[in-house]
Amino acid sequence: MSNIRRSARLQSRTADEDGYDSDENTAKYIESDESVTSESDSGEDEDQDDDDYMEGKKARQSRGVKRSRRAQSSTTATKRTRVKSSSKSRNTKNNSELRADQERYLEIMKEFKPTELYEILSTDPDIAVEDVLREYMETYKENRDEFLQTFINLLLNCCGAVTQVEKHDIRNNESSADTITEVQLAFQRQKIHEFHLVLSKDFKKKAKYPALYQNIEEFMSKFLEIADDMQLLYTEVPFGDDDSGEFTPLVTDLFTWISAFSVSKIRCFRYIATFILYCFEDYLTNYTVELERDYLSRLTKQLSMEQKKKRQNKSTITKISNSIEELTSKKRQTDILIDNISKIAFIHRFKDVDDSIRKMSVEHLTTWIINNPEKFLKVSYLKYYGWLMSDDSSVVRSQVLRSLPLIISGHNGHVTDNAAIRQFYERFKDILLEIAMKDIDMEVRLLAVQVLAEVSSLGYLEIQEIVMISSLIFDDKDVKISSHSKNSRFLAAVARFLSNVCKENVKNMLQSLESSDNVGGIPVKSLINIGYFMRLLSTALSYYLNQKHETNPSQKVHILFQAAEFLFPYFGSHISNICKLLIIDEGSSELAAIKNLNETFNQNSIDSYDNAKNTSTQLLVLPDNRNNIILYITVLNGLCHGGYESKVANKAVVYESVIPHIASLLSVLPVQSIDILGPILRIIEIFQYEEWINVGLEKDLIKIVEKIGKLLNELTLSTSLNDLTYNSFACAINKLSEFQISAIDNVWRNAITSIKFELKKFLDQHMPLSKKLDSKNFTELTRSLYENYINKLTLLGKNYPVEIENDLVEKIMNQFISRISNYSDLINKEFNEIVSFKLLTVIVTWHIHTWSALLRDEQGNDLRTTISERTVNTIAHVISALNDVIVSVPTEYANKSDLRDLIYFKWIASNSLIDIILAINMFVLNIPDSKTSWKLTFNKHLPKYLADNANKAFLEVFLLLEGLYADEFDLRLERMDDEDVNFNDLSDIELFQNNEKELLLFTIKLKALMKLDLLSSKVVSRISLNKDIIGPLFMKVIDNSIFETSDAPVIVPQHASRNLNPSNEQIVDTHNSLEEDNNNNTFPEMIEQSSEL
């Protein structure tokens, strides 16, 4: 070893040559470990003390609780303060040292030459590895020392070591531990390292030797096979002699030196030694099975047949017997080698401190079980999976969970069960369930659910556990079925689990039936599938809601709908039969037959789950009451959308299954309830007109639209953003308008005419100018006015012209809007949820649309059109009335709660007022110069757009929005001296779902007014006061660059980033949402183009 100590020769390259930091990627393999195992490495008797090992893992089993972000930042800040003073000088010193190391490294590189074998295996991806191996193996017969020297140096070269051993260093096996220790010391003195084997595996495209890993893996996998071919692997022991301690010199030499590497404190040494031993084991576990299956078994049968013959051939019997003895000896020696490798490597390395070695241990144990299940598919080996499921590293946990389905895949489809697998799951099932429910790594949870999906068909799970895992299909966050995100793949995995459970239970239920004919016109198998699926889904939803404690009704509908989307691949084929179940008459014989079938089944243990709180005693859930109908129709809606959103589904399967039943669903079901009507409308929304034609029901569509129009007239609509009725009708009408079918359009135009007539009648009867209204009556009349008339006109006005006559507009202004200022004491949260001025914006929009069409038509003709002064005067009245509304509502001396409600009301009115002003100005600016009469008309009737105090109202709205956003992110804002102190504390006020979005939208509108010189200098300067504090998107609005296309990164001011530093995803989401149509903004495209003003 003197040569190693005297002259260390180096080989390396610069760390950043190939674009990655090799030091960072391999440092963990180079450092010296005080202990090479993650637990006490006490010996080979760990099987006798399983619980001791488990005890050390218990602290890691609950990974669902994260550290407080504040605590983490506090700790980080303390560490940062401690090292700040010396970090700069230390970095300078480290850089200079690293530069010097690299220079020495490059200098020694010129002299160093790796082994020829390493150069061959590392450079040529197409090399015939088997030929190289045979040639190399020949050297063992000729020169054992040269063979071992080359082998050990090959390992060192793979580790990036510049240390080489000489022949005299490896001559004596008894000194192997001392030799490896000295190699280890020399390796530690090496300043720059690259673990080429791992780099070629994990970073193949960037690695210096991309072919190294695949060639080394093949080399080591075939090593023992070639050694056997060359008669170097097994000894010839007479039959009956003890061959337990007899190994060939090659085996003794290899195991001696590889074992010395495997216990080194250098991780890369342990890694490569473990890797080689595991490759050997892979071959041996497969070879011993081949010996038994392909040779011993066949020869034993042949010998038995030969011995049964009357005229035995003794020479043949002797020959066969000798072959059996030889193969039996080989098998015994192979089994001994397998056990020795397990003792030398696996039982120590499965708990190595290096998670990559632990992961590798799991991978190869799986290979051994698959190769030789008779020996390895036992509790004594399966327990390692259970222990490593609690591993600190998500990489190891993931590998365990990827391996388990491979092990049980050969058993889950058969009647016979495996006792070892059952014992394993009985022992470690709780850990697996906890991982699926709580693990902090979503990928690990996903893999755990996939394992449970396999286990479910083996009957290892209790019904309570099935319900618990099934509840994971519900997620209150929006998850797209077409996405490839972890959340999407996780819900898809839970859907498969739920499907497997249903499939297994339905199969058992069908076996208990004497007949499998149709019941009520529905195949029994499909009927049971649907009923049991709905039962399990309903119980799982109850469990989920009990865990959440607080969930509003709209969220319940959303999470059930979303779950059904992901369940489409497994239950989409039942869509037609779900529709049939929904439209069966309650008193029909078909329904009675279905209920009788349900009675034949015993009450399922699913009812024993206390938290489900489901009082039903029937195994199958049928749509026989309102709650069950809502469950069915919501799931049907989700399945249909899932079929259309899925990238692989056949849409024809969906529309051919459901379109023929839509008319019946509207006729039979109690659609006066929006919980039932809403999903039907959302189903109609997804179909194209061509799909109605494909099923031959385009004529029925007209009747369906008429039915929907009648329901719209009967129901009331709220202006709430989350109102299911409003949103459902809006989506359906928007879709139907795209068909451009005159008969459909006439239905909605007639509805507009009818609503206008009823609106005029309502105003004259209940709100005439001559009638004085008290506060209670005014609130009730306002609610009725909006829910029955104004909101419906606003809804229809998004797709069809709401041509409200000037007289009716004047009635609305005089008999309702102008009166609001007289009832300012009524303005509260409830009143604000009722009132909206979007209809006025819609009216003005359609007038502008009509005028623009006239101007376009006139460009190609000699027509000379004029504009109606009465209409322009009516619009002027609208603008004047909105000005009065926002100016006349007092906010002085209001407490914080009243201030919130009053300014929120001003925000509602201000949005409509600003939208109208900007729309009118955009139109006027685009009037051709030749249309002087048009411009004069506008100038005459609209000389002034804003009242004197309107700017003050706008500023109050801005201060509220700014304050809400600042309070959400704990920002300290600068304020003017005359601002209300209540704006400094808005912590208990929740008005908007997205404070940032509303602040940015309103600021964009104010900037547009500023370009029209309609905004006072005070407001202009105030909205810019905190631009450096609020954040990058707000700064872009102030700088007029919010809608500019740029690939440049968003720069957050340094002094602002302490308080607000939104992620890039948040910035992109908010920016994108500003470009979408907002419920509070009827003219998004006009706002985006406001710079033209």
Buried (B, 14 or more C-beta within 10 A) or exposed (E): BEBBEEEBBBBBBEBEEBEBEBBEBBEBBBBEBEEBBBBEBEEEEBEEEBEEBBEBBEEEBEBEEEEEEEEEEEEEEEEEEEEEEEEEEEEEEEEEEBEEBBEBBBEBBEEBEBBEBBEBBBBEEEBEBEEBBBEBBEBBEEEBBEBBBBBBBBBBBBBBBBBBBBEEBBEEBEBBBEBBBBBBBBBBEBBBBBBBBBBBBBBBEBBBBBBBBBBBBBBBBBBBBBBBEBEBBBBEBEEEEEBEEBBBEBBEBBBBBBBBBBBBBBBBBBBBBBBBBBBBBBBBBBBBBEBBEEBBEEBBEBBEEBEEEEEEEEEEBEBBBEBBBBBBBBBBBBBBBBEBBBEBBBBBBBBBBBBBBBBBBBBBBBBBBBBBBEBBBBBEBBBBBBBBBBBBBBBBBBBBBBBBBEBBEEBBEEEEEBEBBBBBBEBBBEBBBBBBBBBEBBBBBBBBBBBBBBBBBBEBBEBBBBBBBBBBBBBEEEBEBEEEEBBBBBBBBBBBBBBBBBBBBBEEBEEEBEEEEBBBEBBBBBBBBBBBBBBBBBBBBBBBBBEBEEBEEEBBBBBBBBBBBBBBBBBBBBBBBBBBBBBBEEEEEBBEBBBEBBEEBEEBEBBEBEBBEBEBEBBBBBBBEEEBBBBBBBBBBBBBBBBBBBEEBEBEBBBBBBBBBBBEBBEBBEBEBBBBBBBBBBBBBBBEBEBBEBBEBBEBBBEBBBBBBEBBEEBBBBBBEEBBBBBBBBBBBEBBBEBEBEEBBBBBBEBBEEBBEBBBEBBEEBBEEEEEBEEEEBBEBBBBBBBBBBBBBBBBBBBBBBBBEBEBBBBBBBBBBBBBBEBBEBBBEEBBBBBBBBBBBBBBBBBBEBBEEBBEEBEEEEEEEEBEBEBBBBBBBBBBBBBBBBBBBEBEEBEBEBBBBBBBBBBBBBBBBBBBBBBBBBBBEEBEEEBEEBBEBBEEBBEEBBBEEBBBBBBBBBBBBBBBBBBBBEBEBEBEEEBBEBBBEBEEBEBBEBBBBBBBBBBBBBBBBBBBEBBBEEBBEBBBBBBBBBBBBBBBBBEBEBBEEEEEEBEBBEEBEEBBBBEEEEBEBBBEBBEEEBBBBBBBEBBBBBEEB
